[in-house]
């Protein structure tokens, strides 16, 4: 928003935010534009990663992280993190296999064992 509003022919950030507060259609348009902007920024992270060198990989990593963080904040439905349920680890195939190997997993009952 800051870069767009810094141009001479654009309204100030205050004016844009005031209109967003007053106009639902305008607010929806801005939300769609921000989501599209995040898609473009995430697409750019591939180019950033590809351009990394042994000398600048930490800077590139920080730039990628910053773009991912911003995308998660401005387009959380697409790029936000989803919290796992408390028992998700218990139900994962790897966890079940480990439990079975340790003899802690429930074993299916055969028809003749009941």
C-alpha positions as CSV (number, residue, x, y, z in Angstrom):
1,X,0.0,0.0,0.0
2,X,2.8,2.4,0.8
3,X,4.5,2.1,-2.6
4,X,1.3,2.6,-4.4
5,X,0.2,5.6,-2.4
6,X,3.7,7.2,-2.6
7,X,3.0,7.9,-6.3
8,X,2.1,11.5,-7.1
9,X,-1.2,10.6,-8.9
10,X,-2.5,8.3,-6.0
11,X,-4.4,9.1,-2.9
12,X,-2.7,9.0,0.5
13,X,-2.7,5.8,2.6
14,X,-5.1,7.5,5.1
15,X,-7.6,8.2,2.3
16,X,-7.4,4.6,1.0
17,X,-7.9,3.2,4.5
18,X,-10.8,5.5,5.2
19,X,-12.5,4.5,2.0
20,X,-11.9,0.8,2.8
21,X,-13.6,1.4,6.2
22,X,-16.6,3.0,4.5
23,X,-17.0,1.1,1.3
24,X,-17.4,-2.7,1.4
25,X,-17.0,-3.2,-2.4
26,X,-13.7,-1.2,-2.3
27,X,-12.5,-3.2,0.7
28,X,-13.2,-6.5,-1.2
29,X,-11.4,-5.2,-4.3
30,X,-8.3,-4.3,-2.2
31,X,-8.5,-7.8,-0.5
32,X,-8.5,-9.5,-3.9
33,X,-5.6,-7.3,-5.1
34,X,-3.6,-8.1,-2.0
35,X,-4.2,-11.8,-2.4
36,X,-3.0,-11.6,-6.1
37,X,0.0,-9.7,-4.9
38,X,0.9,-12.5,-2.5
39,X,0.6,-15.1,-5.2
40,X,3.1,-13.0,-7.3
41,X,5.5,-12.6,-4.4
42,X,5.4,-16.3,-3.6
43,X,6.1,-17.1,-7.3
44,X,9.1,-14.8,-7.0
45,X,10.5,-16.9,-4.1
46,X,11.4,-19.7,-6.6
47,X,13.6,-17.2,-8.6
48,X,15.2,-16.0,-5.3
49,X,16.0,-19.6,-4.3
50,X,17.4,-20.4,-7.7
51,X,19.6,-17.3,-7.5
52,X,21.1,-18.2,-4.2
53,X,24.9,-18.8,-4.0
54,X,27.1,-20.1,-1.2
55,X,27.9,-16.5,-0.4
56,X,24.4,-15.1,-0.2
57,X,22.2,-18.0,0.8
58,X,21.4,-16.6,4.2
59,X,20.2,-13.3,2.8
60,X,18.1,-15.1,0.2
61,X,16.7,-17.3,2.9
62,X,15.7,-14.3,4.9
63,X,14.1,-12.7,1.9
64,X,12.1,-15.8,1.2
65,X,11.0,-16.1,4.8
66,X,9.9,-12.5,4.8
67,X,7.7,-13.0,1.7
68,X,6.2,-16.2,3.1
69,X,5.4,-14.4,6.4
70,X,3.8,-11.5,4.6
71,X,1.8,-13.9,2.4
72,X,0.6,-15.8,5.4
73,X,-0.6,-12.5,7.0
74,X,-2.2,-11.0,3.9
75,X,-3.6,-14.2,2.4
76,X,-4.0,-16.6,5.4
77,X,-6.5,-18.9,3.7
78,X,-4.0,-19.7,1.1
79,X,-0.6,-19.3,2.8
80,X,-1.4,-19.4,6.5
81,X,-0.3,-22.2,8.7
82,X,-2.9,-24.7,9.7
83,X,-2.7,-26.0,13.3
84,X,-2.6,-29.7,13.6
85,X,-5.1,-31.4,15.9
86,X,-3.6,-32.5,19.2
87,X,-3.8,-36.2,18.2
88,X,-2.5,-35.8,14.7
89,X,0.9,-37.3,15.5
90,X,-0.7,-40.3,17.1
91,X,-2.7,-41.0,13.9
92,X,0.1,-40.5,11.5
93,X,1.1,-43.6,9.6
94,X,4.7,-43.3,10.8
95,X,3.6,-43.0,14.4
96,X,1.3,-46.0,14.1
97,X,4.2,-48.0,12.5
98,X,6.5,-47.1,15.3
99,X,3.9,-48.0,18.0
100,X,3.3,-51.3,16.2
101,X,7.0,-52.1,16.2
102,X,7.2,-51.3,19.9
103,X,4.2,-53.5,20.6
104,X,2.0,-50.6,21.7
105,X,-0.4,-50.4,18.7
106,X,-3.8,-51.9,18.7
107,X,-3.8,-55.0,16.5
108,X,-6.8,-56.0,14.4
109,X,-8.8,-58.9,15.8
110,X,-9.1,-61.8,13.4
111,X,-12.5,-63.4,13.0
112,X,-11.6,-66.6,14.9
113,X,-10.0,-64.8,17.9
114,X,-13.2,-63.4,19.4
